[in-house]
Amino acid sequence: MILATEHLTPGELSALERYHLMTSLVVPRPIGWLSTRGVDGVPNLAPFSYFTAISVRPMLVAVSIGHKKVGLKDSLVNLRHRGAFCVNVVSEELLEPMNESSATVPPDVDEFELASLTAVDSDRVDAPYVGECRAVFECRVQQEVDLRGAPNTLVIGEVVGVRLDPSLGSEEGTRIIRPEELRPVGRLGGAAYSVVDQVRRVLRPDRR
Ligand SMILES: Cc1cc2nc3c(=O)[nH]c(=O)nc-3n(C[C@H](O)[C@H](O)[C@H](O)COP(=O)(O)O)c2cc1C
């Protein structure tokens, strides 16, 4: 038995300590690499690891966007204005460009250009997606959830299109995309990321 005896109380920790614990213990997190179009038409791209899938009927994803000391992040401004965003799946070869796209830059700077990526217009939603990605969710903003004083806005998006690289393999007879081919990146604490080096398959117990 492992005794977890150091018993911390969130109210006694600094915001930075809470952030460190949260982001190094809730791991690995998928990265919602969000692409949006600015009010003035400039494409925008930024990663968010407070991101997850929350429903399949309808297909919903959720992303928690932190506020800046002053004002809102461009992604939030844009998805509010256009009612849409795309979520681009980060495969291993896109780790560096994903990181580059997280730079804090003014709204008129196109992070696609910054990271040498191709912005392709979605034909389902008013947002671009990353042409180099092997899988993309095209989303309409469904709702924002008030986090009661937290300096974050939780955005829920309904997936209205799923774009896939046709060469991406799935498990036979299913839509289960093979992780060995997708090679998704996960966010760990600090500057650490996980990549798929080894996949273990464990079947669910049959209790009928
Ligand atoms: C891997 C990674 C994950 C991130 N996750 C989040 C997140 O969940 N929420 C958040 O507010 N910022 C997150 N950030 C920081 C944003 O990407 C960063 O603030 C970005 O500049 C926002 O861009 P925007 O102003 O164009 O929306 C993350 C950065 C990295 C590199």
The ligand as an ORCA input file, in Angstrom:
! r2SCAN-3c Opt
* xyz 0 1
  C       0.705     22.502    -24.763
  C       0.050     23.770    -24.319
  C      -1.186     23.718    -23.688
  C      -1.844     24.887    -23.288
  N      -3.049     24.782    -22.666
  C      -3.721     25.893    -22.328
  C      -5.014     25.795    -21.739
  O      -5.557     24.716    -21.516
  N      -5.667     26.943    -21.439
  C      -5.120     28.158    -21.703
  O      -5.766     29.186    -21.438
  N      -3.905     28.287    -22.267
  C      -3.193     27.193    -22.600
  N      -1.957     27.297    -23.191
  C      -1.434     28.634    -23.512
  C      -2.042     29.177    -24.818
  O      -1.737     28.334    -25.913
  C      -1.448     30.584    -25.081
  O      -1.920     31.460    -24.075
  C      -1.764     31.145    -26.452
  O      -0.925     32.269    -26.677
  C      -3.204     31.608    -26.612
  O      -3.306     32.108    -27.913
  P      -4.467     33.052    -28.427
  O      -4.353     34.368    -27.702
  O      -4.161     33.147    -29.885
  O      -5.774     32.371    -28.144
  C      -1.240     26.149    -23.548
  C       0.025     26.202    -24.158
  C       0.674     25.022    -24.524
  C       2.019     25.086    -25.194
*
